[in-house]
Amino acid sequence: MHKLGVITTLLGLILSVVGLVVGFWKMLNGSASAEVWISLVPLGFVGLLLGVTLTQLSNRQ
């Protein structure tokens, strides 16, 4: 469960960073798809929260 938590945390972090960077880049260029990229940020935060929770609840021995 610890390994799953670490993987989920990393995926959540990647989703958040990519959503912010690409979303704001597209928004500055006037693209209509910026909303799709910005909407990845809340999903990234959910992944981060889930990953940290799984990591903390795991029983590392």
N, C-alpha and C positions, 0 to 999 in steps of 0.2 A: 504494500500500500504506500510505502514511503517513495518508492520509485515512481509510481503513478502520480503522486503528489508533486514530485519534482518536475516531471514531464508536463503536467497540467499547468504548473506555475510558469514554466518557460514558454509554453504555448500562449498563455494569457498575456505574458509580457510582450511577446512578439506581436500578437494581435493588436495590443494597445499602441505600441510604438508605430507599427506599420499603418494602422488606421489614422493616427494623428498626423504622421509625416505626409503620407500620400493624400489624405483628405484635405489638409490645408494647402498642399501643393496644387491639387486640382481646383480648390476653391479660388486660389489666387489667379489661376489661369482661366477661370470662368467656365469650367466644365460642369455639366449637369450631374455627373456621377460622383461628385464630391460627397453627397449625402450617404451614399452606399459605403464609402470608405470611412467616414466619420462614425457611422453606425457600428463599425467593428469595435470601437473603443469600449462601450459598455459590455460587450461580450468578452473582451479581454479582461476587464475588471472582474467579471464573474469567474473567469478561468483562474485569475490570480487568487481570488478569495477561496475558491474550491481547492486549488492546489496547496495553498498555505494551510488550510484546514485539514486536508488529508495528510499533509506532512506532519503537522503537529499531533494529530490523533494516532499516527502510526506507532507501532511498538517496535522501535529499533533496538535490537539486541546484539 
